[in-house]
Amino acid sequence: MTSTPSESGKSRSNDREPADFIRQIINEDNRTGKHGGRVHTRFPPEPNGYLHIGHAKSICLNFGIAAEYGGLCNLRFDDTNPIKEEQEYIDSIKTDVRWLGFDWGDREFYASDYFDQLYQWALKLIGDGNAYVCDLTAAEIREHRGTLTRPGKESPYRGRTVEENLALFERMRAGEFADGSRTLRAKIDMAHPNLNMRDPVMYRILQSPHHRTGNRWPICPTYDWAHGQSDSIERITHSICTLEFENHRPLYDWFLRELGVFAPQQIEFARLNLTYTVMSKRKLLRLVQDRHVRGWNDPRMPTLGGLRRRGYTPEAIRAFCARIGVAKTESTIDVQLLEHCVREHLNRVAPRVMAVLRPLKVTLTNYPEGQVEQLDAVNNPEDPAAGTRKVPFSKVLYIERDDFMEAPPKKFFRLAPGREVRLRYAYFIRCEEVVKDPASGEVTELRCTYDPATRGGDAPDGRKVKATLHWVSAQHAVPAEVRLYDHLFTRPDPDDVPEGLDFTANLNPASLEVLDCCQVEPSLADKGPEYRCQFERLGYFCVDPDSKPGRLVFNRTVTLKDPWAKIQKAKT
């Protein structure tokens, strides 16, 4: 699923009814011949953290639109803050975009590619009297800025001559001044109703090594100065971004107009918000730094690396992004919809296997000693082409401890003393004896008999059972650790906290449960990281990179229960 140009190199119009307002705009642009029919988008992440599910929406939108209209989509890193940016983040972003199924071809760009051009344009604005060097501190600039109801106050340095400003700016470029001592600001209007237009900072002094340019630039362009001009340099036709940039659009337009350069069309859409989730990079970084999680790719994190490690598929994420669409107003999506999309895809493609998370030993007293049978098991009932596999069956088995009760209530139909159940793909068994630990009274073993006439089916005499249990052969099972994940936060809105507290007050102390005595069927012994499967009756799971030879580690992706589907069914 890649974004590639059409054979003619021209964009094609979308013949279908547009699904959203962005495509309506593009269709109208193509109808009127704007941009010569070109459609050129970009995905412009800042390399100051890992991508999350909200970025996936933007990735699918930008690359998807380019593909639909036979256009191009660039990957551009807006790397204007060397203090927060790292190569690690750049590498992870490229990995995530490719994992989602998109390719930028030879169009990998960086805002730092344009530092020379941005500097020349800054000189032009100074020469035209539209920018000046300011000696106010950052705190003083904020104080002078004013409020929504009070106009700003002009800097005492606003009246410097063009010659003074050019000389000072060149000295800033030469590294003569200390960090934070001076800035270059656009000269617009300190009484403008839009605070972004009140003489915004274009350059600050920051003598910190840049990951690509080293120490060449002791001054760094601000995001607001670099972003729109980078779009212009790349001749982006439709600059698609989230709503928080709507108030910045007049500033971007002002810069482009004063420079007299190509002006992309900025279109804003509502960002993705999910229940039980935070999307702020600042908050995600804090979770990592304060060790509330095990890193950026912790399976509880909404990062694409975390979702991948948990077992989410790119197909499911793309389906989720398509289903929620794009809108102009902010809203919060129920995380159950995302989980539903994951279940839908895994149900179609994930092989079924048997695993026991909390083992209880079962000995078949009448099963021949030393005998092993290879039983046929269906790999995926949703996919007949997936075929079958062999599962070993022997005298000693493990079943789930929760599948046995010594004194069961009325509606408990699983195994109990004197009761018969079916073992999946195998036989009917009957519990004849319960063995307990003398000291604790805990059940340690069930001694059962099996009916050899019931292999793989019903009893010849017509008797029925009310439960079918999964199991593994104790002799052949592979030991495993299984990590059961829940929501990272206890409230749908993690920021809903009493005064004086922050979002970390809503962290879920039960977001991870580790089971270290699990047993899985031997077909899983050679599976590597990101292998996804369904543990029958238990949920969908994925092999974790922490796995070692002879010791598998699984992450639970999602449970089998689908609250979203149930809610939607009730609505209809």
C-alpha positions in Angstrom: 0.0 0.0 0.0 2.3 2.7 -1.2 2.0 6.2 -2.5 3.2 6.3 -6.1 2.7 8.7 -9.1 0.4 7.7 -11.9 2.0 6.8 -15.3 1.4 10.2 -16.6 2.9 11.9 -13.6 -0.4 13.9 -13.3 -2.9 13.4 -10.5 -6.2 11.8 -11.3 -9.4 13.0 -10.0 -11.4 10.8 -7.7 -14.5 9.7 -9.5 -16.3 8.5 -6.4 -18.2 10.7 -4.0 -15.6 12.2 -1.7 -15.6 10.7 1.7 -14.6 13.8 3.6 -14.1 17.6 3.3 -10.4 17.3 2.5 -11.0 15.2 -0.6 -13.8 17.6 -1.6 -11.3 20.4 -1.6 -8.8 18.4 -3.7 -11.5 17.4 -6.1 -12.5 21.1 -6.5 -8.9 22.1 -7.0 -8.5 19.5 -9.7 -11.7 20.6 -11.4 -10.5 24.2 -11.6 -6.9 23.3 -12.6 -5.3 24.6 -9.4 -1.7 23.5 -9.1 -2.0 22.1 -12.6 -3.9 19.1 -11.3 -1.0 18.1 -9.1 -1.6 16.6 -5.6 1.5 16.6 -3.5 1.3 16.0 0.3 3.8 15.4 3.0 4.0 13.8 6.5 6.2 16.1 8.6 7.0 14.6 12.0 9.3 16.3 14.5 12.0 13.7 15.5 11.5 14.3 19.2 9.7 11.1 20.1 8.1 7.9 18.8 5.1 8.0 16.5 1.7 7.1 18.1 -1.7 6.1 16.9 -2.6 9.7 16.3 0.2 10.0 13.8 -1.1 6.9 12.1 -4.2 8.9 11.2 -2.1 11.6 9.6 0.2 9.0 7.8 -2.8 7.2 6.4 -4.4 10.4 5.3 -1.4 12.0 3.6 0.0 8.9 2.0 -3.5 7.6 1.2 -4.6 10.8 -0.5 -1.4 10.9 -2.6 -2.1 7.3 -3.7 -5.7 8.0 -4.5 -4.9 10.9 -6.7 -1.8 9.6 -8.4 0.3 12.1 -6.6 3.3 12.1 -4.3 3.9 12.2 -0.5 7.1 13.3 1.1 8.5 12.2 4.4 10.0 15.3 6.0 11.6 15.6 9.4 11.0 19.0 10.9 14.2 19.0 12.8 14.5 22.5 14.2 15.2 21.8 17.8 18.5 19.9 18.3 18.0 19.7 22.1 15.0 17.3 21.8 15.9 15.5 18.6 17.7 12.2 18.2 18.7 9.8 15.4 16.9 7.0 17.4 13.6 8.9 16.8 14.3 9.3 13.1 15.0 5.6 12.7 11.9 4.6 14.6 9.7 7.0 12.5 10.9 5.5 9.2 10.4 2.0 10.6 6.8 2.8 11.7 5.8 4.4 8.4 7.1 1.4 6.4 5.4 -1.0 8.8 2.1 0.8 8.2 2.5 0.0 4.5 3.7 3.3 3.0 6.8 4.3 1.1 8.2 7.8 0.4 10.5 6.6 -2.4 13.4 9.1 -2.8 11.5 11.9 -1.0 13.1 11.8 2.4 13.7 15.4 3.4 14.7 17.4 6.5 14.0 21.0 7.4 17.7 21.2 8.1 18.2 20.7 4.3 16.8 24.2 3.9 18.7 26.1 6.7 20.7 28.0 4.1 17.6 29.0 2.2 15.8 30.0 5.3 18.7 32.2 6.4 18.7 34.0 3.0 15.0 34.5 3.3 15.4 35.9 6.8 17.9 38.4 5.4 15.3 39.4 2.9 12.7 40.1 5.5 15.2 42.1 7.5 16.2 44.1 4.4 12.5 44.7 3.6 12.0 46.0 7.2 9.8 43.0 8.1 12.1 41.5 10.8 14.4 42.7 13.6 16.8 41.5 16.2 15.4 41.7 19.7 17.3 41.6 23.0 14.3 40.7 25.2 14.5 37.5 27.1 12.0 34.7 26.5 10.1 35.7 29.6 10.1 39.3 28.6 8.8 38.4 25.1 6.0 36.4 26.7 5.2 39.4 29.0 5.1 41.8 26.1 2.9 39.6 24.0 -0.3 40.5 25.8 -3.4 38.4 26.0 -6.5 37.7 24.0 -8.2 40.8 25.5 -5.1 43.0 25.9 -2.8 44.1 23.0 0.9 43.4 23.2 3.6 45.9 23.9 6.2 46.6 21.2 9.8 45.7 22.0 12.1 48.6 22.7 14.4 47.1 20.0 11.7 47.1 17.3 13.0 50.3 15.9 16.5 49.2 15.0 17.6 50.2 11.5 17.9 47.6 8.7 21.7 48.0 8.9 21.8 47.4 12.6 19.5 44.3 12.3 21.6 42.8 9.4 24.8 43.3 11.4 23.4 41.8 14.6 21.8 38.9 12.8 25.1 38.1 11.0 26.9 38.2 14.3 24.2 35.8 15.7 25.0 33.5 12.8 28.7 33.7 13.6 28.1 32.5 17.1 29.2 35.7 18.9 26.3 35.8 21.4 25.2 33.6 24.3 22.3 31.2 24.1 19.0 33.0 24.6 20.5 36.5 24.5 18.9 37.6 21.2 16.2 36.5 18.8 15.2 37.4 15.3 11.5 38.4 15.3 9.1 39.1 12.4 7.7 42.7 12.5 4.0 42.3 12.1 1.5 43.8 14.6 1.6 43.7 18.4 -2.1 44.5 18.5 -3.2 41.8 16.2 -6.1 39.7 17.5 -4.2 36.5 16.6 -1.4 36.2 19.2 0.7 34.3 16.7 1.0 37.5 14.6 2.4 39.5 17.4 6.0 39.7 16.2 6.7 36.0 16.5 10.3 34.7 17.0 11.9 33.3 13.8 15.4 32.5 15.1 16.8 31.8 18.6 20.4 31.4 19.6 21.0 27.7 20.5 24.6 26.6 20.3 23.9 22.9 20.6 25.1 20.3 18.1 22.5 19.4 15.5 22.1 15.7 14.6 22.7 16.5 10.9 24.4 19.9 10.6 26.7 19.6 13.7 27.9 23.0 15.0 27.4 24.8 11.7 24.3 26.7 12.9 24.5 28.4 16.3 21.1 29.9 15.5 18.0 27.7 15.0 14.8 28.5 13.1 11.6 28.1 15.0 9.1 25.6 13.8 6.7 28.4 12.7 9.4 30.0 10.6 10.7 26.7 9.0 7.4 24.8 8.5 5.6 26.8 5.9 8.7 27.6 4.0 9.7 23.9 3.9 6.3 23.1 2.4 6.9 25.9 -0.2 10.4 24.6 -1.1 9.0 21.1 -1.7 6.0 22.6 -3.6 3.5 20.9 -1.5 0.0 21.5 -2.9 -2.1 20.5 0.1 -0.5 21.0 3.5 -2.7 18.8 5.7 -2.3 19.3 9.4 -4.2 19.1 12.7 -6.5 21.8 14.1 -3.9 23.2 16.6 -2.2 24.8 13.5 -5.3 26.6 12.3 -4.4 29.8 14.3 -0.8 29.6 12.8 -2.1 29.6 9.2 -2.3 33.4 9.0 1.4 33.6 10.1 2.5 31.0 7.5 0.6 32.9 4.8 2.1 36.2 5.9 5.7 34.8 5.6 5.0 33.2 2.2 3.3 36.4 0.9 6.1 38.7 2.1 8.7 36.4 0.5 6.7 36.1 -2.7 7.2 32.4 -3.0 4.9 29.4 -3.8 2.1 29.1 -1.3 0.8 25.7 -0.4 -2.8 25.4 0.8 -3.1 24.5 4.4 -6.0 22.3 5.5 -6.7 21.5 9.1 -8.5 18.4 10.5 -9.3 17.2 14.0 -6.6 15.2 15.6 -7.3 11.7 17.0 -8.2 11.4 20.7 -8.8 8.0 22.3 -10.3 7.0 25.6 -8.0 5.7 28.3 -5.0 7.2 26.3 -2.7 10.2 26.3 -1.4 11.4 22.9 0.9 14.3 24.1 4.5 13.5 23.3 5.4 15.4 26.5 3.3 13.1 28.6 4.4 10.0 26.8 8.0 11.0 27.3 7.3 11.5 31.0 5.8 8.0 31.2 9.1 6.7 29.8 11.4 8.9 31.8 9.6 8.2 35.1 9.5 4.5 34.4 5.8 4.1 34.6 6.3 2.0 31.4 9.2 0.0 30.1 10.0 2.3 27.2 8.6 3.9 24.1 7.6 0.4 22.8 5.9 -0.8 25.9 2.8 -2.6 24.8 0.7 -0.4 27.0 1.8 2.7 25.1 -0.2 4.1 22.2 3.0 4.4 20.1 3.1 2.4 16.9 6.1 0.5 18.3 4.2 -0.4 21.4 1.1 -1.4 19.4 3.3 -3.5 17.0 4.9 -5.2 20.0 1.5 -5.9 21.5 0.4 -7.6 18.3 -1.7 -5.0 16.5 -1.5 -5.3 12.7 -0.9 -2.5 10.2 -4.0 -3.6 8.4 -6.1 -3.2 11.5 -4.7 0.3 12.2 -5.4 1.4 8.6 -8.9 0.0 8.8 -9.4 1.9 12.1 -8.2 5.2 10.5 -10.5 4.7 7.5 -13.4 4.0 9.7 -13.1 7.1 11.9 -12.5 9.3 8.9 -11.5 13.0 9.2 -13.6 15.8 10.6 -13.2 19.5 11.4 -14.3 19.3 15.0 -12.5 17.6 17.9 -13.9 14.4 19.4 -12.8 11.4 21.4 -13.0 7.9 19.9 -13.7 4.9 22.1 -10.6 2.7 22.3 -13.0 -0.2 22.0 -13.4 0.6 18.3 -9.6 0.3 17.7 -9.6 -3.0 19.6 -12.6 -4.2 17.5 -10.7 -3.5 14.3 -7.8 -5.5 15.6 -10.1 -8.4 16.4 -11.7 -8.3 13.0 -8.4 -8.6 11.2 -6.8 -11.2 13.6 -10.0 -13.3 13.4 -9.4 -13.6 9.7 -5.7 -14.2 9.7 -4.4 -15.4 13.1 -3.8 -19.2 13.4 -5.5 -20.9 16.4 -3.3 -22.7 19.0 -3.8 -24.0 22.5 -2.1 -22.6 25.5 -2.8 -22.9 29.2 -2.1 -19.8 31.3 -2.7 -21.2 34.8 -2.0 -24.9 34.5 -3.7 -27.6 36.4 -2.3 -31.2 36.0 -4.7 -33.8 34.6 -3.7 -37.5 34.6 -5.7 -39.9 32.5 -5.5 -43.0 34.6 -6.8 -45.4 31.9 -4.7 -44.0 29.1 -1.9 -46.3 27.9 1.5 -45.5 29.5 4.0 -44.0 27.1 1.4 -43.6 24.3 1.4 -40.4 22.2 -1.2 -39.6 19.6 -1.0 -36.8 17.0 -4.4 -35.3 16.7 -5.7 -33.0 13.9 -6.4 -29.4 14.9 -7.9 -26.7 12.7 -5.6 -23.7 12.1 -8.2 -21.1 11.4 -11.9 -21.9 10.9 -12.3 -18.5 9.2 -9.7 -19.5 6.6 -10.2 -23.0 5.1 -6.9 -22.6 3.2 -5.0 -22.5 6.5 -5.4 -26.2 6.8 -4.7 -28.3 9.9 -1.8 -29.1 12.2 -0.9 -32.1 14.5 -1.2 -31.7 18.2 0.3 -34.3 20.6 -1.9 -36.0 23.1 -0.6 -38.1 26.0 -1.4 -39.5 29.5 -0.6 -36.3 31.4 -2.1 -33.0 30.3 -2.6 -29.4 31.5 -5.9 -27.6 31.6 -6.8 -24.1 32.8 -7.2 -24.0 36.6 -10.3 -21.9 36.1 -11.9 -24.7 34.1 -12.3 -26.8 37.3 -14.4 -26.3 40.4 -14.7 -28.8 43.2 -18.1 -27.4 44.2 -19.4 -25.7 41.1 -22.4 -23.3 41.1 -25.5 -24.0 39.0 -24.3 -22.4 35.8 -20.8 -23.7 35.8 -20.6 -26.4 33.1 -16.9 -27.1 33.0 -15.0 -29.8 34.8 -16.0 -30.9 38.3 -15.9 -34.2 40.3 -17.9 -36.8 38.5 -18.6 -34.6 35.5 -17.6 -35.2 31.9 -16.3 -32.6 29.4 -14.8 -32.7 25.9 -11.2 -31.9 25.3 -10.8 -29.9 22.1 -9.9 -32.1 19.1 -9.5 -35.1 21.5 -11.7 -37.1 23.9 -14.4 -36.9 26.5 -12.9 -37.1 30.0 -14.5 -37.6 33.4 -13.1 -36.3 36.7 -12.8 -39.3 39.1 -10.5 -38.0 41.9 -9.1 -34.7 43.1 -5.6 -34.5 44.6 -4.8 -31.7 47.0 -1.7 -30.3 48.7 -2.0 -31.6 52.4 -0.6 -28.3 53.8 -2.5 -25.7 51.8 -5.5 -27.6 50.6 -4.9 -26.4 47.0 -5.9 -28.7 44.2 -2.7 -29.9 42.5 -4.0 -32.7 40.2 -7.1 -34.2 38.7 -7.2 -37.9 38.0 -9.6 -38.6 35.2 -10.6 -41.3 32.8 -11.0 -40.9 29.0 -13.4 -42.5 26.6 -11.5 -43.8 23.6 -14.7 -44.0 21.6 -15.1 -40.2 21.6 -11.9 -39.3 19.7 -12.5 -36.0 17.8 -16.3 -36.2 18.1 -19.4 -37.1 20.0 -20.0 -40.2 22.1 -21.4 -43.2 20.0 -24.1 -43.7 22.6 -25.4 -40.1 22.1 -24.5 -38.7 25.5 -23.8 -35.0 25.5 -21.4 -32.7 27.3 -21.9 -29.0 28.0 -18.3 -27.8 27.8 -15.2 -28.1 25.6 -11.9 -27.3 27.1 -8.5 -26.5 25.6 -5.4 -28.3 26.9 -1.8 -29.1 26.2 0.3 -32.3 26.6 2.5 -32.0 29.6 5.2 -34.0 28.0 5.4 -31.8 24.9 4.4 -28.4 26.1 6.7 -25.4 25.8 7.1 -23.2 28.9 6.1 -19.6 28.4 5.7 -16.3 30.2 2.5 -14.5 29.3 1.9 -10.8 29.9 -1.7 -9.7 30.2 -2.2 -6.0 29.4 -5.1 -3.7 30.4 -5.6 0.0 29.8 -2.8 2.1 31.1 -5.3 4.5 32.8 -8.3 3.9 34.9 -10.4 6.8 33.5 -11.5 7.4 30.0 -10.0 10.8 30.2 -6.7 10.5 32.0 -6.6 14.3 32.6 -9.7 14.1 34.6 -8.0 14.5 38.0 -8.6 16.5 41.2 -7.0 19.9 41.5 -3.3 19.6 42.3 -2.8 16.3 40.6 -1.9 15.4 37.0 -2.6 12.6 34.6 -0.3 10.1 36.4 -2.8 10.0 39.2 -5.0 7.9 36.9 -2.4 5.3 36.0 -3.8 1.8 36.3 -1.8 -0.3 38.8 -3.3 -3.4 37.2 -2.3 -2.5 33.7 0.1 -5.5 33.5 -0.1 -9.0 35.0 2.7 -11.4 34.3 2.1 -15.1 34.4 5.3 -17.1 34.4 4.2 -20.7 34.6 2.3 -21.0 31.3 2.4 -23.9 28.9 1.8 -23.7 25.2 1.6 -26.3 22.5 4.8 -27.3 20.7 3.9 -25.8 17.4 4.9 -22.4 18.9 8.4 -23.4 19.9 10.1 -21.9 16.9 8.0 -18.8 16.5 9.8 -15.4 16.5 8.9 -11.9 17.6 5.6 -10.4 16.2 4.1 -13.8 15.5 0.4 -13.4 16.1 -2.0 -16.2 17.0 -5.2 -16.9 18.9 -5.0 -18.8 22.1 -8.3 -20.7 21.9 -10.8 -19.4 24.3 -8.4 -16.9 25.8 -7.7 -14.1 23.3 -5.1 -13.0 20.7 -1.5 -13.0 21.6 1.9 -12.1 20.0 5.4 -13.3 20.6 7.5 -10.7 22.4 11.1 -9.9 21.5 12.1 -10.8 25.1 11.6 -14.5 24.1 14.6 -16.8 24.3 15.3 -20.4 23.1 13.2 -22.7 25.2 11.4 -19.8 27.0 8.7 -18.0 25.0 7.2 -14.6 26.0 3.8 -13.7 24.8 1.8 -10.4 25.0 -1.9 -10.4 25.0 -3.1 -8.3 22.1 -6.8 -8.2 22.9 -9.3 -10.5 24.5 -11.9 -12.5 22.5 -14.8 -10.5 24.0 -15.7 -7.6 21.8 -17.6 -4.9 23.7 -17.8 -2.6 20.7 -19.5 -5.2 18.5 -21.9 -6.0 21.2 -22.8 -2.3 21.7 -23.3 -1.7 18.0 -25.5 -4.8 17.7 -27.6 -3.5 20.6 -28.0 -0.2 18.8 -29.5 -1.9 15.7 
